[in-house]
Amino acid sequence: MALTINDDSISGDHTGHTGRLVPGPQRAWEVSWLPGRLLDRSTAITAMVLADMAASSTPKPGDRLWPHIESWATVIGLTAPDALARASQPRDGISAEHDDAALDSAAQPDREAAG
């Protein structure tokens, strides 16, 4: 499990969820599995750790990581079961569509440049 953290984005190697810096002076972050919630950078990283964990395994109470998962979930104002359930859902909404459109356009060759 690893996160890639850049100045304006966060992604995980097991999850399709992403975090992004919201444009504007407030320096707020948005994570795809918590739509509409503005987070600080540290909390966005915590949310992405939970998303990557939820995608890579199915932790349960009693697992050795469970106390950490409970702590991370508390940081974002959720219980551990609720956070894992939400984070394990597929991406949807405007952010996902925007990212998919960007990937599609990146995969298409630039006909003008090619020719």
Secondary structure, 3 states (H helix, E strand, C coil): CCEEECCCEEEECCCCCEEEECCCCCCCEEECCCCCCCECHHHHHHHHHHHHHHHHCCCCCCCCCHHHHHHHHHHCCCCHHHHHHHHCCCCCCHHHHHHHHHHHHHHCCCHHHHC
